[in-house]
Amino acid sequence: MQFIRSDNDSSYQIITNSLVKDRTLSERNANNRYVKIHKSLQKNKIHTSHDAMNLLKTVSWGSPDGSRESQWSVVYDLKNRK
């Protein structure tokens, strides 16, 4: 499991269960959607749930035949409990 929490505040958390065992750090982070999400969240300080879903769309992955693809991406608005 990989867990990223914002350093400066607790406005977001990113969690994944991507397989990281037996991979080097560079292999884990190359094209890693969670690193891309983290960088985007750091860059853009104001977020809406709509913006977050659009960000998830940009990092969604899949193969042309549909055999491998993102299965679950979710956004929770914990401040407003939505």
C-alpha positions as CSV (number, residue, x, y, z in Angstrom):
1,M,0.0,0.0,0.0
2,Q,1.2,3.5,-0.7
3,F,-0.1,6.4,1.3
4,I,0.6,10.1,0.6
5,R,-0.6,12.8,2.9
6,S,-0.2,16.5,2.3
7,D,2.7,17.9,4.3
8,N,1.5,21.5,4.9
9,D,-2.1,20.7,5.8
10,S,-4.5,17.8,6.0
11,S,-6.8,18.9,3.1
12,Y,-6.1,15.7,1.1
13,Q,-4.9,12.1,1.3
14,I,-4.0,9.8,-1.5
15,I,-4.1,6.0,-1.0
16,T,-3.4,3.2,-3.4
17,N,-3.0,-0.6,-3.2
18,S,-0.7,-0.7,-6.3
19,L,1.8,-3.5,-6.2
20,V,5.1,-2.1,-5.1
21,K,6.8,-5.3,-3.8
22,D,10.1,-6.2,-5.6
23,R,10.2,-2.9,-7.5
24,T,12.8,-0.2,-7.2
25,L,11.8,3.3,-6.1
26,S,12.3,4.6,-9.6
27,E,10.1,1.8,-11.0
28,R,7.4,2.6,-8.4
29,N,7.4,6.3,-9.3
30,A,7.8,6.1,-13.0
31,N,4.4,7.1,-14.5
32,N,2.9,6.7,-11.1
33,R,-0.6,8.2,-11.1
34,Y,-0.4,8.9,-7.4
35,V,2.8,10.9,-7.7
36,K,1.1,12.9,-10.5
37,I,-2.0,13.4,-8.4
38,H,0.2,14.5,-5.4
39,K,2.1,17.0,-7.6
40,S,-1.1,18.5,-9.0
41,L,-2.7,18.8,-5.6
42,Q,0.5,20.6,-4.3
43,K,0.5,22.9,-7.2
44,N,-3.3,23.8,-7.1
45,K,-4.2,24.7,-3.5
46,I,-7.9,25.0,-4.0
47,H,-9.9,21.9,-4.9
48,T,-13.5,21.0,-5.5
49,S,-14.8,17.5,-5.7
50,H,-15.5,18.1,-9.4
51,D,-11.8,19.2,-10.0
52,A,-10.7,16.0,-8.1
53,M,-12.8,13.8,-10.3
54,N,-11.4,15.5,-13.4
55,L,-7.8,14.9,-12.1
56,L,-8.6,11.2,-11.6
57,K,-9.8,11.0,-15.2
58,T,-6.4,12.4,-16.4
59,V,-4.4,9.7,-14.6
60,S,-6.8,6.8,-15.3
61,W,-5.0,4.0,-17.1
62,G,-6.1,1.2,-19.3
63,S,-5.2,-1.1,-22.2
64,P,-6.9,-0.8,-25.6
65,D,-8.6,-4.2,-25.2
66,G,-9.9,-3.3,-21.7
67,S,-8.1,-6.2,-20.0
68,R,-6.3,-3.8,-17.7
69,E,-7.8,-0.5,-16.5
70,S,-8.4,1.6,-13.4
71,Q,-11.2,-0.1,-11.5
72,W,-12.0,2.2,-8.6
73,S,-11.3,5.9,-8.2
74,V,-13.3,7.8,-5.6
75,V,-13.4,11.3,-4.0
76,Y,-14.8,11.9,-0.5
77,D,-15.6,15.4,0.7
78,L,-14.8,14.8,4.3
79,K,-15.3,18.5,5.3
80,N,-18.9,18.5,4.2
81,R,-19.4,14.7,4.6
82,K,-20.5,14.1,1.0
